[in-house]
Amino acid sequence: MAQRAVWLISREPGTPFCSTVRFSRRYPTVEKRAKVFNGASYVPIPEDGPFLKALLFELRLLDDDEDFIESRDSCSHINKTSVYGLLIGGGELWPVVAFLKNNMIYACVPLVEQTLSPHPPLISISGISQGFELLFGVQDFLSLSQKNDTELNTKLNQLPDLLLQACPFGTLLDANLQNSLDSINFASVTHSQKQPAWKVGTYKGKPQVSISITEKVKSMQYDKQDIADTWQVVGTVTCKCDLEGIMPNVTISLSLPTNGSPLQDILVHPCVTSLDSAILTSSSIDAMDDSAFSGPYKFPLTPPLESFNLCYYTSQVPVPPILGFYQMKEEEIQVKITVNLKLHESVKNNFEFCEAHIPFYNRGPITHVEYKVSFGQLEVFREKSSLVWIIGQKFPKSMEINLSGTVTFGAKSHEKQSFDEICIGGTAYLKLHFRILDYTLTGCYADQHSVQVFASGKPKISTHRKLISSDYYIWNSKAPAPVTYGSLLLSESLCLLSESGKVRNKITSRPMRPSGNSR
């Protein structure tokens, strides 16, 4: 999508053709592309004089245009689209987008990336809609607060610089030319610092900085002596910096409490200008000891306009937030289940939600359930052959809850039967879904008072954090379980790291047996 040329023509009595070209811009690079795409049907962009005469003729705006001309005025040539073909130098310049508004003719020639003979459908030429958008943007800019010819002349003089920003090389980036003008004016009254190529504009408004820390905890628990449970935290810090200036400088610090788990395998956004060497060398493969770097983790940066992920990290917390065991025993068309869940005493007992999903794959629909639950409520999804234990927003004071019961199934139906190649026979799992707001398992937080902003105005600084479960499985301890799946526990963190092109193959989860578990 690009434009070959743009014109602004004012209607002025007493001048040749009663019109004057007030502004024109040609794009040689786009013209070369047009010559290649259009082939034998290519017609070059003419000089302003021939173009003006041909356009006025087509629009019936010439003084001597009183005679009927069939090629232009017959019923078969009624124009409903403001897209014209101009006869110039023995060829037809097409398509030409043009319209008259307030004694000003706005015109442009979009690039057509194919042969022009025969004319392709207008709807297939994306440059036409872009041309209208550009011309409407110019019209809005010229008519905004325009009171006299002096102001019009001033705005026409500004057009060359504005189109350099709004439509470089004929490609429209922003139809609101006032945005480009504000950007130019702001840069001229500040300093001569060069605008970086990756930052297409500047922010104007109330300064504010928002920092959000999201930790996802993964866990695989087996309740077996010969298989170690695994868990790990993957964290993402997302920022949005609405600050005035071309290159505002910000320093964001992440801190840990005294007993917090150190952040490891930290990968940062390219806008971060420097890092402490201790942050770069902190890796999850290293043995945990007292010398592990525990912050504060400082990130000096020049933020982009949009929201961005400041960094990713992993962490090896001592214990998972919820310890549990799940036992399922088959008895003909029934299964007996026993579930115990215990919230660790160090975890904030205030959930946005907490649920345990218990699916039964490769079985018929649930026909009957007898159960006893010590806390929360149980919902039965018969057709989906699953149970959902809604725990709620808090664990009881004991921090421990139990569920036991018997589930009876009907005959299998092959039409809508859920099937799983892993969960066959007694191999089954319980999956936890929960979210805790204003909390992270590592203890990581962003102190508002430690955020340093070097820009005009005093920004409002807001911080948020949350813990979310992700692939949090508790396997039936009475049957074999897919232990090899534990190697995929870090699949999400590896994907995050691969986005930065710095995947570290040495990242592993730290297998540990939870202490103090009554299982």
C-alpha positions in Angstrom: 0.0 0.0 0.0 1.6 3.2 -1.2 1.0 6.4 -3.1 2.8 7.5 -6.3 1.9 11.2 -5.9 -0.2 13.6 -4.0 -1.7 17.0 -5.0 -3.6 19.9 -3.4 -5.2 22.2 -5.9 -7.1 25.4 -4.9 -9.9 27.0 -7.0 -8.8 30.6 -7.6 -10.7 32.8 -10.1 -8.4 34.8 -12.4 -5.7 32.2 -12.7 -5.2 29.8 -15.6 -7.9 27.2 -15.5 -9.2 29.1 -12.4 -7.0 26.7 -10.3 -3.6 26.6 -8.8 -1.5 23.6 -7.6 -0.7 24.6 -4.0 1.2 21.4 -3.1 2.5 18.3 -4.8 4.6 15.4 -3.7 6.0 12.6 -5.8 7.6 9.4 -4.6 10.3 8.2 -7.0 10.8 4.8 -5.2 7.1 4.0 -5.5 7.1 5.1 -9.2 9.8 2.6 -9.9 7.7 -0.1 -8.3 4.7 1.0 -10.4 6.7 0.7 -13.6 7.6 -2.9 -12.7 4.1 -3.9 -11.6 2.1 -2.2 -14.4 4.3 -3.4 -17.2 3.0 -2.3 -20.7 0.0 -0.5 -19.1 2.3 1.8 -17.1 1.7 5.6 -17.5 4.2 7.9 -15.7 3.1 10.7 -13.4 3.0 13.9 -15.4 4.1 17.4 -14.5 1.7 19.6 -12.5 0.4 21.5 -15.6 -0.7 18.5 -17.7 -2.1 16.8 -14.6 -4.1 19.8 -13.6 -5.6 20.3 -17.0 -6.5 16.6 -17.4 -8.0 16.4 -13.8 -10.1 19.6 -14.3 -11.4 18.3 -17.6 -12.5 15.0 -16.0 -14.2 16.9 -13.1 -15.9 19.3 -15.6 -14.3 22.3 -13.9 -12.8 23.9 -17.0 -14.5 27.1 -18.1 -14.9 25.9 -21.7 -16.4 22.6 -20.6 -19.9 23.2 -21.9 -20.1 20.7 -24.7 -21.2 17.1 -24.3 -18.3 14.7 -24.5 -19.4 11.1 -24.7 -16.2 9.5 -23.3 -16.8 11.6 -20.1 -20.4 12.6 -19.9 -22.4 9.6 -21.1 -24.6 7.7 -18.7 -22.2 4.7 -18.9 -19.4 6.8 -17.3 -21.3 8.2 -14.3 -18.7 8.2 -11.4 -19.8 7.0 -8.0 -16.4 6.3 -6.5 -14.3 9.5 -6.8 -11.8 7.3 -8.7 -11.0 8.6 -12.2 -8.9 7.8 -15.3 -7.1 10.8 -16.8 -6.1 10.8 -20.5 -2.4 12.1 -20.5 0.1 11.8 -23.3 -1.8 9.1 -25.3 -2.3 6.9 -22.2 -4.7 6.7 -19.3 -3.4 7.5 -15.8 -5.5 5.3 -13.5 -6.6 5.2 -10.7 -6.7 8.8 -9.6 -8.5 9.5 -6.3 -9.8 13.0 -6.3 -12.6 15.1 -4.7 -13.5 18.8 -4.3 -14.1 20.2 -0.8 -14.3 23.8 0.2 -12.7 25.1 -3.0 -9.8 22.7 -2.6 -9.2 19.6 -4.8 -7.5 16.7 -3.0 -5.9 14.2 -5.3 -3.5 11.2 -5.3 -2.5 8.3 -7.4 -2.3 5.0 -5.5 0.1 2.2 -6.4 -1.5 -0.8 -8.1 0.7 -3.9 -7.7 -0.5 -5.6 -11.0 -1.2 -4.8 -14.6 -3.8 -2.1 -15.3 -5.3 -3.6 -18.4 -8.0 -4.5 -17.9 -8.8 -2.4 -14.8 -8.7 -4.7 -11.7 -11.7 -4.4 -9.2 -11.3 -1.3 -7.0 -11.9 -3.5 -3.9 -8.7 -5.4 -4.7 -6.5 -2.3 -4.6 -5.6 -1.5 -1.0 -3.8 1.7 -2.0 -7.1 3.3 -2.9 -8.5 3.1 0.7 -5.1 4.3 2.0 -5.2 7.2 -0.5 -8.7 8.3 0.8 -7.4 8.1 4.3 -4.4 10.2 3.5 -6.5 12.9 1.7 -9.1 13.0 4.5 -6.3 13.4 7.0 -4.9 16.3 5.0 -8.3 17.9 4.7 -8.9 17.6 8.5 -5.5 19.2 9.2 -6.1 22.1 6.8 -9.7 22.8 8.1 -8.8 22.5 11.8 -8.9 26.0 13.4 -8.4 27.6 9.9 -9.7 31.2 10.0 -8.0 33.0 7.1 -5.7 32.6 4.1 -2.6 33.3 6.3 -3.3 30.3 8.5 -4.0 28.1 5.4 -0.6 29.2 3.9 1.1 28.4 7.2 -0.4 24.9 7.2 0.5 24.3 3.5 4.1 25.3 4.3 4.1 22.6 7.1 2.9 19.8 4.9 6.3 18.8 3.5 7.7 18.1 6.9 4.5 16.5 8.2 4.3 14.1 5.3 7.9 13.0 5.9 6.6 11.6 9.2 3.0 10.7 8.4 3.7 9.2 4.9 7.4 8.4 4.4 8.2 6.9 1.0 4.5 7.1 0.1 3.4 4.7 2.8 0.8 6.1 5.2 1.7 5.6 8.9 -0.6 8.1 10.6 -3.5 9.9 8.9 -3.8 12.4 11.9 -1.2 15.0 10.8 -1.8 16.9 14.0 0.0 14.1 15.8 3.1 14.6 13.6 2.9 18.4 14.1 2.8 18.0 17.9 5.8 15.6 17.7 7.8 18.1 15.7 6.9 21.0 17.9 7.7 19.0 21.1 11.1 17.9 19.8 12.0 21.5 18.8 11.4 22.9 22.3 13.1 20.2 24.3 16.6 19.3 23.1 18.3 18.0 20.0 18.4 14.4 21.2 17.9 12.0 18.3 14.7 10.1 18.1 15.5 6.3 18.1 14.4 4.4 15.0 12.3 1.9 17.1 10.3 4.7 18.8 7.8 6.1 16.2 6.3 8.8 18.4 6.3 10.5 21.8 3.8 10.4 24.7 1.9 13.5 25.8 -0.3 13.4 28.8 -0.3 12.5 32.5 2.9 10.7 33.3 2.5 7.2 34.9 4.4 4.0 35.4 2.7 0.6 35.9 4.6 -2.5 37.0 3.0 -5.9 37.1 4.6 -9.1 38.4 3.0 -12.4 37.4 4.3 -15.7 38.7 3.2 -19.1 37.4 3.8 -22.1 39.6 4.1 -25.5 38.1 4.1 -28.8 40.0 4.1 -32.5 39.5 3.3 -34.5 42.7 3.2 -38.3 42.9 3.2 -39.3 46.7 5.7 -42.0 45.9 8.9 -42.9 47.7 10.8 -43.6 44.5 9.7 -40.6 42.5 10.6 -37.1 43.5 8.0 -34.3 43.3 9.0 -31.3 41.2 7.9 -27.7 41.1 9.1 -24.4 39.9 8.1 -20.8 39.5 8.3 -18.8 36.2 7.9 -15.1 36.5 7.1 -12.3 34.1 7.5 -8.5 34.9 5.3 -6.4 32.6 5.6 -2.6 32.4 3.9 0.4 30.8 5.7 3.7 31.0 3.7 6.7 29.8 6.4 9.4 30.0 6.9 12.6 28.1 10.2 13.1 26.2 12.1 11.4 23.4 14.3 9.2 25.6 13.1 9.2 29.2 15.3 7.2 31.6 13.8 4.9 34.2 15.3 2.5 36.8 13.0 -0.2 38.1 14.1 -2.3 41.1 12.7 -5.7 42.1 13.3 -6.7 45.7 12.9 -9.8 47.8 12.1 -10.2 51.5 14.7 -11.7 53.8 13.5 -15.3 53.2 12.6 -14.8 49.6 13.7 -17.2 46.9 16.5 -15.8 44.6 15.5 -15.0 41.0 17.4 -17.0 38.4 17.8 -17.3 34.6 16.8 -13.7 34.2 16.3 -12.5 30.6 15.6 -8.8 29.9 14.0 -6.6 27.3 16.4 -4.9 24.8 15.4 -1.5 26.2 17.4 -2.3 29.4 20.7 -0.4 29.1 22.9 -2.2 31.7 22.8 -5.1 34.2 24.7 -6.1 37.3 26.9 -9.0 36.6 25.4 -11.0 39.5 22.0 -10.9 37.7 23.6 -12.3 34.5 25.4 -15.2 36.2 22.5 -16.3 38.4 21.4 -19.7 37.0 19.2 -22.5 38.2 21.8 -25.1 37.6 24.1 -23.7 40.2 23.8 -25.3 43.7 21.7 -23.2 46.0 23.8 -21.7 48.7 24.0 -18.6 50.9 26.0 -16.8 48.2 23.1 -16.8 45.7 22.3 -13.2 44.6 19.1 -12.1 46.3 18.8 -8.6 44.9 17.8 -5.9 44.7 17.6 -6.5 40.9 18.0 -3.1 39.2 17.0 -2.5 35.6 17.9 0.9 34.1 16.0 1.3 30.8 14.6 3.7 28.1 11.1 2.3 27.8 9.1 2.0 24.6 5.7 3.6 24.2 3.7 0.3 24.4 3.4 -2.2 27.2 6.4 -4.5 27.3 7.8 -7.5 29.2 10.7 -6.1 31.2 12.1 -9.5 32.1 11.5 -13.2 32.6 12.9 -15.3 35.5 12.7 -18.7 37.1 13.0 -19.5 40.8 13.4 -22.6 43.0 11.1 -22.1 45.9 11.5 -24.5 48.9 8.0 -26.0 48.8 5.0 -25.8 46.5 2.1 -23.7 47.7 -0.3 -26.6 48.0 0.8 -30.1 48.9 -1.5 -33.0 48.2 -2.1 -36.6 47.4 -4.7 -38.3 45.2 -5.7 -41.9 45.4 -8.1 -43.7 43.0 -8.9 -47.3 43.2 -11.0 -49.1 40.5 -13.9 -51.5 41.4 -15.7 -52.7 38.3 -17.9 -49.8 37.1 -17.0 -47.7 40.2 -13.9 -45.9 41.4 -13.1 -44.9 44.9 -11.3 -41.6 45.3 -9.5 -40.0 48.2 -8.0 -36.5 48.1 -6.1 -34.5 50.7 -4.9 -30.9 50.1 -2.8 -28.9 52.5 -2.0 -25.2 52.0 1.6 -24.4 53.1 1.7 -22.1 56.2 3.8 -19.5 54.4 1.3 -19.0 51.5 -1.2 -16.2 51.6 -4.6 -17.7 52.4 -6.6 -15.4 50.3 -7.5 -16.7 46.8 -9.3 -15.0 44.0 -10.5 -18.6 43.2 -9.3 -22.1 43.9 -10.6 -25.3 42.3 -9.5 -28.9 41.9 -10.6 -30.6 38.6 -10.8 -34.4 38.6 -11.3 -35.8 35.1 -12.1 -39.5 34.4 -10.9 -40.3 30.9 -11.8 -43.3 28.8 -14.9 -44.1 30.9 -18.7 -43.7 30.4 -20.7 -40.8 31.8 -21.1 -40.4 35.5 -24.4 -41.9 36.7 -24.0 -41.7 40.5 -21.7 -40.0 43.0 -21.5 -40.5 46.8 -19.0 -38.2 48.5 -18.0 -36.5 51.7 -16.1 -33.2 51.6 -14.7 -31.4 54.6 -14.7 -28.0 53.0 -16.1 -26.3 49.9 -18.5 -27.9 47.5 -18.4 -30.5 44.7 -19.9 -30.1 41.3 -20.6 -33.1 39.0 -20.3 -32.9 35.2 -21.9 -36.1 34.2 -21.5 -36.0 30.5 -17.9 -34.8 30.7 -17.1 -37.5 33.3 -15.4 -35.1 35.6 -15.7 -33.6 39.1 -14.9 -30.0 40.1 -14.1 -29.3 43.8 -14.8 -25.6 44.4 -12.6 -24.8 47.3 -13.3 -21.0 47.3 -11.3 -18.1 48.5 -9.8 -19.5 51.7 -8.6 -22.7 53.2 -10.0 -23.4 56.8 -7.8 -22.6 59.8 -6.3 -26.1 59.8 -5.1 -25.3 56.2 -6.0 -28.9 55.3 -9.1 -30.2 53.4 -10.3 -33.7 52.4 -12.5 -35.3 49.8 -13.6 -38.9 49.6 -16.3 -40.7 47.6 -17.4 -43.3 45.1 -18.1 -42.5 41.5 -20.2 -44.8 39.3 -20.1 -44.8 35.5 -22.5 -45.8 32.8 -21.8 -47.5 29.5 -19.2 -45.9 27.2 -20.4 -43.9 24.3 -18.0 -43.7 21.4 -19.6 -40.5 20.0 -18.6 -37.9 22.6 -16.4 -40.0 24.8 -13.3 -38.2 26.1 -10.1 -40.2 25.3 -6.6 -39.8 26.6 -3.7 -42.0 25.7 -1.9 -41.5 29.0 -4.8 -41.7 31.5 -5.7 -45.4 31.0 -6.9 -47.6 33.9 -5.7 -46.3 37.2 -3.4 -43.7 35.7 -5.2 -40.5 36.6 -4.6 -37.0 38.0 -6.1 -34.1 39.9 -5.4 -30.6 38.5 -5.4 -27.5 40.6 -6.5 -24.1 39.3 -6.0 -21.1 41.6 -5.0 -17.4 41.6 -3.8 -15.2 44.5 -3.7 -11.5 44.0 -1.1 -9.1 45.6 1.2 -12.1 46.2 4.2 -13.8 44.7 5.6 -17.2 45.8 9.2 -15.9 45.7 8.2 -12.8 47.6 9.4 -10.7 44.6 7.9 -7.1 44.6 8.5 -3.8 43.0 8.9 -1.0 45.6 7.1 2.2 44.4 9.6 4.4 46.2 12.6 2.7 44.5 11.4 3.5 41.0 13.5 6.3 39.6 12.2 8.3 36.7 14.3 10.9 34.9 11.7 12.8 32.8 9.5 15.9 33.1 6.6 15.7 35.6 6.1 13.5 38.6 4.6 10.2 37.4 2.0 8.2 39.2 3.6 4.8 40.0 1.4 1.7 40.4 2.5 -1.9 41.1 0.6 -5.2 41.0 1.5 -8.8 41.5 -0.2 -12.2 41.4 0.4 -15.9 41.6 -1.3 -18.3 39.1 -1.2 -22.0 38.9 0.0 -23.6 35.6 0.2 -27.3 35.0 -0.3 -28.1 38.6 -0.9 -31.9 38.7 -1.3 -34.4 41.5 -1.2 -37.9 40.2 -2.9 -41.0 41.5 -0.4 -42.7 43.9 -2.1 -46.1 43.5 -1.1 -46.5 39.8 1.8 -45.8 37.5 2.2 -42.1 36.5 4.1 -40.6 33.5 7.2 -39.6 35.3 8.9 -38.6 32.1 6.4 -35.7 31.9 8.3 -34.1 34.7 11.0 -33.2 32.2 8.5 -31.0 30.4 7.7 -29.0 33.6 9.7 -26.0 32.3 8.2 -26.0 28.8 6.7 -22.6 29.4 9.9 -21.0 30.7 11.9 -22.5 27.9 9.4 -21.0 25.4 9.8 -17.6 27.1 13.6 -17.8 26.9 13.6 -19.0 23.3 11.7 -15.8 22.4 14.8 -13.9 23.3 17.1 -16.3 21.4 18.9 -17.2 24.6 17.6 -20.6 25.6 19.7 -22.1 28.3 19.6 -25.8 28.1 20.9 -26.1 31.7 17.7 -24.9 33.3 16.1 -27.7 35.3 13.6 -28.0 38.1 14.8 -28.8 41.5 13.4 -32.1 42.7 12.7 -32.1 46.5 10.6 -34.1 48.9 8.3 -31.7 50.8 9.0 -31.7 54.5 6.3 -32.0 57.1 3.9 -33.8 54.8 1.6 -36.3 56.5 1.1 -38.4 53.4 
